[in-house]
Amino acid sequence: MTEAPHLDVDPFTATERGIDEPSPERAALRAAGPIVQVDAPAGGRVWIVTDDALARQVLTDPRLAKDPALAPPTWDRRTAGLERTAAEQPSLTTLDGPEHTLLRRAHTPLLTGKRIRDQSERIHATARELLGRADAAEEVDLVADFTTRYPITVLLDLLGVPLDHVDRATDACRLMLGADPARQGAAISALMGLAAAGLEDGRQGIAAELGARVPPETTPDELNYHLFALIFAGQLTTDASLGFLLARALVDRTTPVDELVRDTLRRHPPAPFTLWRYTTTEVEVGGVRLPARAPVLVDIQGINVHGSAAPGGPDLSFGAGPHFCVGARLARLELRAAVAVLRSDFPNARLTVPFDELRQSGIGGIQGQRLTALPVALRG
């Protein structure tokens, strides 16, 4: 076995660049090999996988686990952006093996293809209503409100949370987009409280259904966290891709909606990296030795754009393996609905700045990029 090369680049730094401007850090990662080492934000080394086939191996290898208890003991939780450990806060994103399978079985029936298709008309109506509100202005910045408000409205509606909570939820989601841990903590608490509203007597939605399906030993706090996780993952990830999608839809009126959504997700996936994984023992990956408790990431964005997957084939936008995103169907439907409504109801909508002048930015870490603004005249 060999050691992975170490690069003196920082793919975790906060950045701002043009909408289609490539990341030089990602180019450097790929040029260095299929698995490389860089310095982690919380100290020490992290191994990043840049090869498609190797990434899929990593994402299905039970020797790489997601429990933050396996993170390097020197890491500061906030600096690394870690959840609580699986023992402290069991969730889909911290559990592995049979415990993860059991919890995933509770979630999966709520988000099947049929269940999501049955919501299509309702989700299109939500997009139509919210874009219609924005139409009152001569020019509107769609990432200032719509790209956040739309997915959170869809999620609260599905959960059975009263929609008079949307404003509070939208404000909390905006706090989650910042880099201040204290404000993020306040946002998490607010979203957990809102999610619990879906469990009140008489409420009908997937919050109540999930409450009836989780393992019987699940505590109320754990259930609230599961609901928060659905909101957090479902809103933040759709929000991130939605701005890029709408920008492209405003300059490309001929590509079929499904194809435009698929290509946008490949170029601008909901998250540029996977969540952290850690080796449970010394592991060989692609001929490279990884020590026990080595933190590992997959470069989703780099692999999507430059990987070996055939055009139109499966990408890594929503992961792969046991932790494939349970809400992927919902996210894709939300994205398709937004483009369909934009094209049907606002055929003359246009950007009020040149496409090439749009900018994207990110707070760094393993968080994704968002457009800084999307100024649009919906009536042309």
N, C-alpha and C positions, 0 to 999 in steps of 0.2 A: 504494500500500500504506500501511497505517496501523500504528501501534504498539499492542500489546496494553496494556490498562490495568494499572497496578501497584497491588496491594493490600497494605496493611499488616496482613496476617494471617499466622499461622504454622500451616499445616496439618501440620507435621512435628513438633510438640511432643508430648512424652509426655502422655497424657491418661488420665483415668478418668471414666466416666459410666455411667448406667443402661443396661440391656441394649438397650432400644429408644429411648434418648435420642438425638436427631439431633445431628450434628456442626455447630456454628455456623460453623466455618471452611468446611465444604463448602457450606453455604448461601450464604455470602458469595462463594465462588468462582463458583457458578452465577449468582448475581445480577449479577456483574460482566461476564459475557459468555461466549462460546463458547471463548475462549482468553485467559488472563490471566497476568500475571507476579506472582511473589512472590519473596521472598528465599530463596535456597537454604541448606540447613544448612551447607554448606561455603563459603559466600560467593558473591556475585554473584546473578544472577537465574536463575530457572527458569520456563519457560513450561508452564502446565498447561491441558490441553484438557478442557473440561467438556461438550462437545456430542457426541452419539452418532455422527452421520454424520461429523463432523470427526475423531473418534477413530478410526473405521475407516479413514479416509483416511490418517491418520498411521501407523497400524499396518501399512499395506501399501505405504507410500512408501519406495522404496529409498534416497532421499536422507536418511532418518533411520536411523542405524545404532546398534548396541548396543556396539560396541567401546569399552571404557573409555579407550583411548588418545585418543579424541576429547573426553574430558571437559575442562572448562576447566583450563588448566595450573596455576592457582593452587589447585585443590582438593586438600585432604588426603584421601588414599584412605580412611582409616579413618572420618573424619568423614562423608564422603559415602557410606560403605558400598559401595565399589566392589570388584568382582572385579579380578583381575589382567587385563592387556590380552590381546587375542586372540593376539598374538604370544607372550606369556609363557605363557598358559594357554588354548588353544583349547577352546571348549565351545559347547553349544547356545545359551547365553545371552550369548556374546561374539562369535560369528561371524555373518556375514551373507553373502548372495549364494551363489555356487556352493559355497563351503566349508561353509556352514551346511546347504545342501541335501544335500550328500554325507554329512555327519554325521547329519543327521536321518533319512536313508534307512537308516542302520545301526540307529537306535533304533525307528523306526515299526513294523517287523514284530513286535517283541517285545511291543507294547501294542495290538494290533488289537482290534476289537470281539470277534471270536471268541476270541482268546487270553484276554481278560479275562472273557468269559462262562464260559469253561471253568474259571475259578478261583472262580466264584461260591460253590459249595458249601464250598470250603475257607475262603474269607473269612468266610462266615456262621459256620462252625465256630470260627474264631478269635474273632469277636465274642462268640459264645456262651460259649466257654471263659473269656475275660477278664472278661466281666460276671458269670459264675458265680463266679469268684474273689472279685469285689467283693461278692457277695451274702452273704459270711460276716459282714459287719459290719451292725449295725442301721442305721447311716447311713454313707454313703460320699460322698466328694467326687470326682466323676467326672473333673474336670479336673486333680486332683492326680496322677492316674496313668493312668486308662483312655484319655483322649483323646490322650495321648502314646504309651503302650505299644501300643495297638491298631494304628495305622497303621505304626509301625516294625516290629512283628511281621509284618504282612502283607508289607511291603517286603523284609525280610530273607529271609522264606520264598520269595518270588518270585525274589530274587537268587541263592538257593542258599547263603546264609550260615547256618551252624549256629545254631539258635535258642538255644543256651546263651550267645550273645552279646547277647541282647535287653536284659538288665539294663544292660550297659555302653552299649549304643546309646541306651537310654532316658535314662540319665544325661547322655550327650553332647547329646542333643536338648534337654534342659532347659537346659543351658549356652547353647545357641544362642538361647534365648528371652531371655537377659539382654542388658544393654547394655555389658558389659565386653569390649572387643576382645580382650584377652589370653585370657579364658576362651572366647570364641568361637573363637579360633585353636586352642586346645587341643581344642575339640569337633570342629572340622573335621579335625584330624589323627587324632583317634580314629575318626571315622566313615569316613575314607579307609582306615584300617587294617582296620576291620571289613569294609568293602566288598571289600577285596582277598581276604578269606577265601573269597569266592564264586568266586575264580579258582583255588583250589587243585585239584590233580589229583583227578579223580573227582567233583568237585562238579557238580551239574546244576541249572541255573537260568539266568535271563536275564543274570547277570553273565558266565558263560562264553559264552553266545550273543553278547552284545555284543562280547566280546573277539575273537570270530571274525568279526565283521561290520565293525568299524571300519576305516578306511583303513589300509593296511599300514604307513605311516610313523608311526602312532600309537605313542608311547612308553608304557612301563608306568606312568609317573607320570601321563600324560595319560589313560590308560584308568581309572586309579584315581579321577581327578577326575571323569570322566564318571559313574562309579558313585556317587561321593559326591553329585554333582548330582542324580541320580535319588532318592537317599535324602533329601537336603535338601529338594528341591521337593516330593516326595511326602509326606514326613512333616509338615513344618512347615505346609504349606498345608491338609492335611486336618485336622490337629490344630486349627488356628485356627477352621475352620468347624464342626467336630464338636461343640464345646461348645454353640454357639448352636443347632444342630440338635436335640441331645438335650433341651435346655431347652424348646424349642418342642414337641417330641414328647411331653413329659411333661404338657403342658397342652392339647394338641390330639391327640385320639385318633381323629379321623374323617377328616382330610384324607389322601388317598392318599399313600403313601410317596414316589412319584416327584414329585408336586406339592409336597410339603413340602420335599424336598431342593432342588428347583429354586428355590422361593421363598426358602429360607434362603440359598442361594448368591447370589441377587440382592441380598438385604439385607445379608448378611455374607460377601462374597466372600473367597477365600483371601488376597488381597492388595488393599488399598484403592487402590493405584496400580500402574501398570505398573512394570517395571524401567526404569532410565534409558535414554533414547535421545538421540542427538546429531545435529544437522544436519551433513551433510558439506560443505555449501555454503550460501550464502544461499538461503532457501526462503520462499515465500509459502504460508501456511496459513490458509485462511478469510479471505483479504484482509489478513492480518497478516504483517508482515515479521519473519522470524527470521534473525538473523545466523548465519554459519558457526560451528559448535561450540556452538550453543545447546543446553543441556540441556532435554529435553522429557519430561513425564509425562502420562499419561492418568488422569483421575479415575474409576477403574473403579466404585467404590462409588456415587459421585454419579450417574453415568450409568445404572448398573443400576437405581437407585431412581427417578430422575426423568427418565430419558432418553426418547427417542421410540419405542424399540422396542415393538412390539405385545406385549401380555400373552401369555406362553407362547412368544414369539419368542426369537431368539438374544440372549443377553446377553454381557457382556464378562468374566464371572467367570474364564474361563481364557484371556483374550486373544482375538486375532483375527489373521488373516494368517499369514505364514510362521512366526511364532514362537508360534502357538497351542500350548498346553500338550500335550505328547505323552502325559502321564499323566492327562488329563482323564477318560477312561473309567474308569480304575482308581479315581480319587478319588470319582467319583459312585457306583460300585459299593460302595466301602467305606462311604460315608455311608448308602446305602440299606440295606445289610446291618445296620448298627448299629441303625437305627430298626426294621427288621423283627424283629430278635431281641429288642429291648427290648419291643416290643408283644406278641410271641408268648410269650416266656418269662417276662416280668415284667408281666403285665397290670395289676397293682395298684401299680406303681411310681409314686412321687409326689415332687415337690419338698418339702423340709422347710422351705423359706422361701417367701414369696409370690414369684411370677414377677417382679413389678415391683421387688423388692429385689435381684435379681441385678445384678452390676456387670461392666462390661467395661473393660479397660485395655490400653495399648500402650506400648512403649518409645520410640515416636516414629520419626522418619525416614520411610522408605517401608514400614516393617513394619506388619503388620496388628494388629488388636485380638483379645484373647482374653478369655473369662470369667475373673474372678478366682477364682471358686469355683462349684461346681454340687453342692450338698448334696442327696442323694437317699436315700430309703428304698426299696430295690428291691422289697421285699415289701409295701409300703404301710403 
